[in-house]
Amino acid sequence: MRTTLTVDDDLMQQLRERAVQLRLPLVEVVNRTLRRGLIEMPAARVAEQTVVYGSSAVPGPDDVALRAWSERLDDERGPL
């Protein structure tokens, strides 16, 4: 597929240098680099709704606080 992208000058220079080093077309180096980057990127997390059983009068953290805490723990743990 043909498309137009705006690439920072320093990144384009690195891609060109890599293409010369590997003796590959620039488009091949760009495609390989994008694929590698997408594989390494963590998938977006989907927030799940918290189900509460029993009385809502019980004191404790609210749904927003629980989600924030859970996300912080996930971030600290890093990718699986």
C-alpha positions in Angstrom: 0.0 0.0 0.0 1.3 3.4 -0.9 1.0 6.3 1.6 2.6 9.5 2.6 4.2 9.9 6.1 6.0 12.8 7.7 9.2 11.4 9.3 11.6 13.4 11.5 14.8 14.2 9.7 17.0 12.4 12.2 14.9 9.2 11.9 14.9 9.3 8.1 18.7 9.7 8.2 19.0 6.6 10.5 16.7 4.6 8.2 18.7 5.5 5.1 22.0 4.6 6.8 20.5 1.3 8.0 19.3 0.6 4.4 22.8 1.2 3.1 24.4 -1.0 5.8 22.0 -3.9 5.2 22.0 -3.4 1.4 18.2 -3.3 1.4 15.7 -0.9 -0.1 14.6 1.9 2.2 11.0 0.7 2.1 12.1 -2.7 3.4 14.0 -1.2 6.3 11.0 1.1 7.1 8.6 -1.9 7.0 10.8 -4.1 9.2 11.3 -1.2 11.7 7.6 -0.6 12.0 6.8 -4.2 12.4 9.4 -4.6 15.2 8.0 -1.5 16.9 4.5 -2.7 16.8 5.4 -6.1 18.2 7.2 -4.5 21.1 4.3 -2.0 21.9 2.0 -3.3 24.7 -1.6 -3.7 23.7 -4.1 -1.1 24.9 -5.8 -2.2 28.1 -9.6 -2.2 28.2 -11.0 -1.1 31.5 -13.5 -3.6 33.0 -16.4 -2.4 35.1 -16.1 -3.2 38.8 -19.0 -5.2 40.2 -19.9 -4.5 43.8 -21.8 -7.0 45.9 -23.6 -6.2 49.1 -24.1 -2.9 50.8 -22.7 0.3 49.3 -22.5 1.7 52.8 -19.2 -0.2 53.5 -16.4 2.3 53.5 -13.6 1.7 51.0 -11.9 2.9 47.8 -14.2 4.0 45.0 -14.2 2.5 41.5 -11.9 5.2 40.1 -9.4 4.7 42.9 -9.4 0.9 42.4 -8.8 1.3 38.6 -5.9 3.8 39.2 -4.3 1.5 41.7 -4.7 -1.5 39.4 -3.1 0.4 36.5 -0.3 1.6 38.7 0.5 -2.0 39.7 0.3 -3.2 36.1 2.7 -0.4 35.0 5.2 -1.3 37.8 5.1 -5.0 36.8 5.8 -4.2 33.2 4.9 -6.3 30.1 4.2 -9.9 30.7 
